Amino acid sequence: MGRALLVVDDRMVVRKGLKTIFASCDDHVVAGEAQTRAAPRRSVRVRAFDGVVLDLTLPDRGGLDVLCRMTRLRPRMPVIALTAHPAERYAEMARTAGARGYLVKGAPADEIVRATRRVLAGATHFQDAPPSTGRRSGRRDAHEHLSPREFEIFLEFAAGLTSAQIAERYCLSVNTVTTHRSRILDKMRLRSNADLSYYAMTSLLIM
């Protein structure tokens, strides 16, 4: 039997697709599935999986938060982020949160298998970022000053969500989200949600 993987994605078609991919090789097996932020935490409490393939966009809480919590709970358990978010910059946030691999959804099956083997062997595998948009090298971009939670909330505001919607999605109070927004704007030296949206789109952080 292959090494046991936990697959976390809210869409059944993605989980089935990953099970099919890993079933084609004899060194990995999907031994657990989860689709919400609470389920993977329960799973890793009762079982130490050999690795986790984690979607960073979950319906009830951002994947970066789930990633941070899982890696604190099982620091030796490697996690690969598999997400629709573009790799540029977001991959670095995933790395900071504890991921040892990063793949954009749509990656070829052989790359997913190769990346999983590398990560479970103790290496890292971060898919190449898209071409640079021309920002000056050697300079930290504004969003790199944000914490993982602030970065998630920044992306939600950039996508057009309101404070109330974000509060409901992340199980936070509206006041907490408003405080995060103030800190995000201050750290990024921006003034409005429109500025956040423009920044995210021109930086390829949202599509």
C-alpha positions as CSV (number, residue, x, y, z in Angstrom):
1,M,0.0,0.0,0.0
2,G,1.3,3.5,-0.9
3,R,1.9,6.4,1.4
4,A,-1.4,7.8,2.8
5,L,-2.6,11.2,1.6
6,L,-5.3,13.5,2.8
7,V,-7.0,15.5,0.0
8,V,-8.8,18.7,1.0
9,D,-11.0,20.4,-1.6
10,D,-14.6,21.5,-1.5
11,R,-15.4,20.1,-5.0
12,M,-16.0,16.4,-5.3
13,V,-14.8,16.4,-9.0
14,V,-11.4,17.6,-7.9
15,R,-11.1,15.0,-5.1
16,K,-12.1,12.3,-7.5
17,G,-9.6,13.5,-10.1
18,L,-6.8,13.4,-7.6
19,K,-7.8,9.9,-6.4
20,T,-7.6,8.8,-10.1
21,I,-4.2,10.4,-10.6
22,F,-2.7,8.8,-7.4
23,A,-4.4,5.4,-8.2
24,S,-2.2,5.3,-11.4
25,C,0.9,5.0,-9.3
26,D,1.7,2.4,-6.6
27,D,3.4,4.7,-4.1
28,H,0.6,7.0,-3.0
29,V,-3.0,6.4,-2.0
30,V,-5.8,8.9,-1.0
31,A,-6.6,7.6,2.5
32,G,-8.8,10.6,3.5
33,E,-10.9,13.4,2.1
34,A,-12.2,16.7,3.5
35,Q,-14.2,19.6,2.0
36,T,-14.4,22.1,4.9
37,R,-12.0,23.8,7.2
38,A,-13.0,21.8,10.3
39,A,-12.8,18.4,8.7
40,P,-9.1,18.3,7.9
41,R,-8.2,19.5,11.4
42,R,-10.3,16.6,12.8
43,S,-8.7,14.2,10.4
44,V,-5.1,15.1,11.2
45,R,-5.8,15.0,15.0
46,V,-6.7,11.3,14.8
47,R,-4.3,10.2,12.1
48,A,-0.8,11.3,11.0
49,F,-1.1,11.3,7.2
50,D,2.1,11.0,5.1
51,G,1.1,14.2,3.3
52,V,-1.8,16.6,2.5
53,V,-2.9,18.1,-0.8
54,L,-4.8,21.2,0.2
55,D,-7.0,23.6,-1.8
56,L,-6.4,27.2,-0.6
57,T,-10.0,28.3,-1.3
58,L,-12.5,26.6,1.1
59,P,-16.1,27.7,1.5
60,D,-16.0,28.4,5.3
61,R,-12.5,29.7,5.9
62,G,-9.4,30.6,3.9
63,G,-7.0,27.8,3.1
64,L,-4.0,29.7,4.4
65,D,-5.6,29.7,7.9
66,V,-6.3,25.9,7.6
67,L,-2.7,25.4,6.4
68,C,-1.3,27.3,9.4
69,R,-3.4,25.3,11.8
70,M,-2.6,21.9,10.3
71,T,1.2,22.6,10.2
72,R,1.1,23.7,13.9
73,L,-0.8,20.5,14.8
74,R,1.5,18.2,12.7
75,P,4.7,20.1,11.9
76,R,6.3,17.1,10.3
77,M,3.4,16.4,7.9
78,P,4.1,18.0,4.5
79,V,1.4,20.0,2.8
80,I,1.1,20.7,-0.9
81,A,-1.1,23.7,-1.9
82,L,-3.1,22.9,-5.0
83,T,-5.1,26.0,-6.0
84,A,-6.6,28.2,-8.7
85,H,-4.7,31.2,-7.4
86,P,-1.8,32.3,-9.6
87,A,1.6,31.3,-8.2
88,E,3.2,34.7,-8.3
89,R,3.4,36.0,-4.7
90,Y,0.6,33.8,-3.5
91,A,3.0,30.8,-3.5
92,E,5.3,32.7,-1.2
93,M,2.4,33.3,1.2
94,A,1.7,29.6,1.2
95,R,5.3,28.9,1.9
96,T,5.3,31.3,4.8
97,A,2.2,29.6,6.2
98,G,3.9,26.2,6.1
99,A,3.4,24.7,2.7
100,R,6.2,22.6,1.2
101,G,4.8,22.6,-2.3
102,Y,2.6,24.7,-4.5
103,L,0.8,23.7,-7.7
104,V,-1.8,25.7,-9.8
105,K,-4.9,23.7,-10.7
106,G,-4.6,22.4,-14.2
107,A,-1.1,21.2,-13.7
108,P,-0.4,17.9,-15.6
109,A,-1.0,14.7,-13.7
110,D,2.7,13.7,-14.0
111,E,3.7,17.0,-12.4
112,I,1.3,16.5,-9.5
113,V,2.7,13.0,-8.9
114,R,6.3,14.2,-9.3
115,A,5.7,17.1,-6.9
116,T,4.1,14.8,-4.3
117,R,7.0,12.4,-4.4
118,R,9.5,15.2,-4.0
119,V,7.6,16.8,-1.1
120,L,7.1,13.5,0.7
121,A,10.8,12.7,0.3
122,G,11.6,15.9,2.2
123,A,12.2,18.3,-0.7
124,T,10.0,21.2,-1.8
125,H,8.2,21.8,-5.1
126,F,6.9,25.3,-6.0
127,Q,5.5,25.6,-9.4
128,D,7.1,28.4,-11.5
129,A,5.4,31.8,-11.1
130,P,3.9,33.6,-14.1
131,P,6.1,36.1,-15.9
132,S,6.9,39.3,-14.0
133,T,4.6,42.3,-14.6
134,G,7.6,44.6,-14.5
135,R,7.8,45.5,-10.8
136,R,11.3,46.4,-9.7
137,S,13.3,43.5,-8.4
138,G,14.9,43.6,-5.0
139,R,11.9,45.5,-3.6
140,R,9.2,44.0,-1.4
141,D,5.8,44.5,-2.8
142,A,3.1,46.1,-0.6
143,H,1.2,42.9,0.1
144,E,4.3,41.1,1.2
145,H,4.1,43.1,4.5
146,L,0.8,41.4,5.3
147,S,0.3,38.4,7.6
148,P,-1.3,35.3,6.1
149,R,-4.7,36.2,7.6
150,E,-4.4,39.8,6.4
151,F,-3.4,38.6,2.9
152,E,-6.5,36.4,2.8
153,I,-8.8,39.2,3.8
154,F,-7.1,41.6,1.4
155,L,-8.0,39.2,-1.4
156,E,-11.6,39.0,-0.3
157,F,-11.9,42.8,-0.3
158,A,-10.1,42.9,-3.6
159,A,-12.7,40.4,-5.0
160,G,-15.5,42.7,-4.0
161,L,-16.8,41.2,-0.7
162,T,-18.1,43.4,2.0
163,S,-16.9,43.3,5.6
164,A,-20.1,41.5,6.7
165,Q,-19.6,38.8,4.0
166,I,-16.0,38.3,5.0
167,A,-16.9,38.1,8.7
168,E,-19.5,35.4,7.9
169,R,-17.0,33.5,5.7
170,Y,-14.2,33.5,8.3
171,C,-16.4,33.3,11.4
172,L,-15.2,36.7,12.6
173,S,-16.9,39.7,13.9
174,V,-17.5,42.6,11.6
175,N,-15.4,44.8,13.9
176,T,-12.5,42.4,13.6
177,V,-12.7,42.4,9.8
178,T,-12.9,46.2,9.8
179,T,-9.7,46.3,12.0
180,H,-8.0,44.0,9.6
181,R,-9.0,46.2,6.7
182,S,-7.6,49.3,8.4
183,R,-4.3,47.5,9.0
184,I,-4.1,46.2,5.4
185,L,-4.7,49.7,4.0
186,D,-2.1,51.2,6.3
187,K,0.5,48.5,5.5
188,M,-0.1,48.7,1.8
189,R,-0.4,52.5,1.8
190,L,-3.7,52.4,0.0
191,R,-7.0,54.3,0.7
192,S,-9.9,52.2,-0.5
193,N,-11.3,48.8,-1.5
194,A,-11.1,50.0,-5.1
195,D,-7.3,50.5,-4.6
196,L,-7.1,47.0,-3.2
197,S,-8.9,45.6,-6.2
198,Y,-6.7,47.5,-8.7
199,Y,-3.6,46.4,-6.9
200,A,-4.6,42.8,-6.8
201,M,-5.6,42.7,-10.5
202,T,-2.4,44.5,-11.8
203,S,-0.3,42.2,-9.6
204,L,-2.0,39.0,-11.0
205,L,-3.2,38.1,-7.5
206,I,-6.8,37.8,-8.7
207,M,-8.0,37.1,-12.2
